[in-house]
Amino acid sequence: MVVVNYLYRPLLPLLVEAVAPGGMLLYDTFAVGNEAFGRPSNPDFLLRPGELPAAVAGELSVLDYFHGRVERPNPAIRQKICGRRG
């Protein structure tokens, strides 16, 4: 499952639950601090530090995680995770 540039917190637990055995979740969206670069700037649409690992804890094994500044395609603060259901 791949989710990019989207955050609707009530849906996050359902997405994690929907990952099939052996399946993976790749999630990549904006995080707190992105307001310095423009939109989105509403905290409702910005992940808090550690929010993705917390969302998958106990459900998926985290294979990779990133939270920080990216330069491409535009400067932004992003949070990314790759998790697999064992």
Summary of the structure (lengths in Angstrom):
residues: 86
radius of gyration: 12.7
end to end distance: 14.9
largest distance: 38.8
contacts: 227
relative contact order: 0.28
helix: 27%
strand: 36%
